[in-house]
Structures are given as structure tokens and as C-alpha cells.
Amino acid sequence: MELFNLSGKRALITGSTKGIGEAIAKRFAEHGAKVVISSRKEDMCIKIRDKINKEFPDSAISIPCNINEKNQLENLVNETNSNFGGIDILVCNAALNPFFGSSMDIPDDAFDKILSANIKSNHWLSNMVLPQMIERKEGSIIVISSIGGLKGSEMLGAYSISKAADMQLIRNIAVEQGPNNIRANCISPGIIKTRFAKALWDNPEILQNTTSKAPLRRIGVPDEVAGAAIFLASDAGSFTTGQNIVIDGGVTIA
């Protein structure tokens, strides 16, 4: 258990009021970490904070934040530092995809929103947290990417571009900050049963097409991604950096 022990660690997790982010926050708290619950809606942040604290007392706080606003990201980091005294683990999970269709048809504003939320916000937030990690000579940054970043897509082109960029962002951080004992990694899920991916798993044709080609013949659930996050955030992953861990039931190798 010591390999996966997060006691004394302070984790900031964006997009943590549902799906993968909520699962990561809950499992981090279960393993001893203090966690920040954050998303745009304050009421949802409070709801998940209270839910986690009921099971793991005094382990969670809530700080609402729109990741597209740099000043709100700065406030998120400042408030986390004020409450916890620092940030040991950053999980960039929040993302969006306002367009489902051919890249030829995507409006400019939708394309800009995807790149801003899925790439620029992660770049900003990492740079806001890195100075204290550099000072302590320790830290772990995790970005939730997607297998969409590993292949072309007829319907998720811009989203896939943003997720491929996240992988390169992580590689750059890993190379730049490795001498400071800071690790940076991506997790790339396949289709996970979340509201974010509902357009994929709730479509019988898409679901059948995906699961029929997957070695495990099913889609995943949020906890199956949270387990990898625990590995990367804990001593179990202390020699892992610059990597992209694919969790997709084998879809990309079949």
C-alpha cells in the first residue's frame, strides 16, 4: 500500500464534479490526499466536496473555476495554496468538445474554444503550479488526454488535434522539469461511460462498432482511469515521466 499512498499530498483536479475527474478526486482522497474539487458550477463543486468529505472527512475543498479564464485559473491556484499550503499534484482533466462532425464544417469559434480549453488552459495552469514544485524539487502533473489524439477522426477532428497537443505539452514539461524531480504524464482513455462521452456510448451503432473491435468487448468506467492517476501521482510512478498511458480496453491495438 505504501507505493500508492498519497497521505500528505495536495491535489488540484480540474473538471472534478463528474465522470473521470470526480472518480480521480474520490480515489485520491481514499488514498490519503487532500483534494480540490473544481468546475464552472459552484453548486456542483459543493455537492461533490460534501459527498467526498462525508466518506473521507476533511479531505476536500471546493473552488469553482472556468478554465478558459486565466484570472480564474490564477485564483484557483492562489486559493488552493491558501487552503492547503501548496500543490503536489496537478490533474488537468477539464476539457470540452462543442462540435461533433467533419473538420470542414467546424465554426471558427468552436475550433478556438476547443484549443483554448483543451490546450492553452493546461499550459497556463501547469506554468502557474510549476514554480512551487521546482522550489520543492518534487511534483506530478497529469493531463487527461484521449485516444483521439493517437489517430485521425471523421467526427472529432479538432478535439483529437487538441488531445494530441496535450501529449506533446506533457513531453515538453517532462524534459524541461525532469532535473527538478517533476514528473509529467498523460492518460488517454478510450470511450468511458461518462456524460461527456454520451454521444459516443449512447449511440447503439457507434457503441457496437467500438466494442466489437475491442479485445475486452466493452467500454470503460471512470474508476478504471482513476487507478492510473493514482499510480502516476504516487511513489509507484516515481520513475515514470513523459509517458502517455492508454486505457481503452485494447481498441488502439486491435
KARA-V20529 format. One line per field, one symbol per residue. ss: DSSP state (@ for helix, = for strand, . for the rest). phi: phi as a letter, one per 30 degrees, with the letter a starting at -180 (. if undefined). psi: psi as a letter, one per 30 degrees, with the letter a starting at -180 (. if undefined). A space follows every 50 residues. Layout:
BEGIN
ss: ???
phi: ???
psi: ???
END
This chain:
BEGIN
ss: .@@@.....=====....@@@@@@@@@@@@...=====...@@@@@@@@@ @@@@@....===.......@@@@@@@@@@@@@@@....====........ =.@@@..@@@@@@@@@@@@@@@@@@@@@@@@@@@@@..======..@@@@ .....=@@@@@@@@@@@@@@@@@@@@@@@@.========..=.....@@@ @..@@@@@@@@@@......=..@@@@@@@@@@@.@@@......====... @@@.
phi: .ddcdceidcccbdhccahdddddddddddcjddbccbadcdddededed dddddbeicbbbbdacddcddddddedddddddcilbcbccccdabbdbb ldddcddedddddddddcbddddededdceedddddhalbcbcdcadedc adbdbbedededdddeddedddddddcedciccbbcbcdddcdbddcedc ddceddddddddcdedhaccbeddceedddeddcddcdccaicbdcbbij edcc
psi: feegkgkfkkkkjlhgglbeeeeeeeeeeegflkkkkkaejeeeeeeeee eefeeikgfklkjkkjffjeeeeeeeeeeeeeefglkekkjjeklljgkj akfffkleeeeeeeeeefeeeeeeeefefeeeeeefhklkkkkjblffff llkffheeeeeeeeeeeeeeeeeeeefefghkkkllkjlbkkileegefe ffjeeeeeeefffkefhlllleffeeeeeeeffaffgfgjlgljjkjggg eff.
END
